[in-house]
Amino acid sequence: MQPTSLTRRLAASPLAPIAAFPLRFATVARHNASVLRRSGSWLVRSRENACFTYDLTPVNREHLAWFTATVTGRPVEELRGYLDEVEADVALRTHMRKVLAAGPRRRTCDHLVRYARRAAAYAVVRALRPEHVVEAGVHRGITSCLIAAALLRNGHGRLTAVDFDPQSGELIQDGPYAPVVDRVVGDSVAALGSARVQEQGIDLLVLDTYVDSRHETAELTAALPALGERAVVLSTTSHFLGSLAEWSERHHRAFLHFREDPAQHWHPGEGYGASFPCASPDLFTHVSPDAATPGRPG
């Protein structure tokens, strides 16, 4: 709507909040109605009650390609290729569908898995070609399966998958992706500090335990001696925990966060935080406010 002299005068008057209320109400109502439609459709079509799966919007998927390219230091065209590669992997999707449809929790999950941000783990493994990946927090093993598939395509590397639940990781317990996975049942902090993990070293650490910031900081502290010079850390909790960002700054590492934008889904999306070697030491150089202000003498 084009502003008129009347609307401009009204906007500047004390009556502006009252006059604007119907427009504001209509904006909120349209948004809530859209969410309600998507929620109702999902309640009918989906079985999921946790760890929701969905597709990303095309623009958000492009953001994911740039996120993984920045984290790995590889060309964005290469990372787009890896994201396309995993989406086109029929054998991987068939394996997931078959195992989930026959599993003990088949009534509380969708058998057609949509990867969303989880595809970043696959792309990062393909780009970095790590020898040892550690994942803390496995649940059904969707991300574990993606990592294992990437390791197999690379032709080398192993995944240590840690979870306190002995029933976790149903997607990696048997089948074509199990041979490159070492499952560990127990506390993630203890596992990361174990002699085996410390001796092997960690090239990629994926944190997905969803406990609290103290626990994630403890995981990072335990893993630190094992992290290789070019190691990358991914965390699925950085959209509501600041622990990885704070730890990264303390250890002079770069931090970046990707936020999901789900396509045609009620869920607002989650994200991935990434800690990776910093190419610019200036990020951690303190500059006084006076020195940073243009036009002021130093």
Secondary structure, 3 states (H helix, E strand, C coil): CCCCHHHHHHHCCCCHHHHHHHHHHHHHHHHHHHHHHHHHHHHHHCCCCCCCCCCECHHHHHHHHHHHHHHHCCCHHHHHHHHHHHHCCHHHHHHHHHHHHHCCCHHHCCCCCCCHHHHHHHHHHHHHCCCEEEEECCCCCHHHHHHHHHHHHHCCCEEEEEECCCCCCCCCCCCCCHHHEEEEECCHHHHHCCHHHHHHCEEEEEECCCCCHHHHHHHHHHHHHHEEEEEEEEECCCCCCCHHHHHHHHCCEEEEEEECCECCCCCCCCEEEEEEECCCHHHHCCCCHHHHCCCCCC
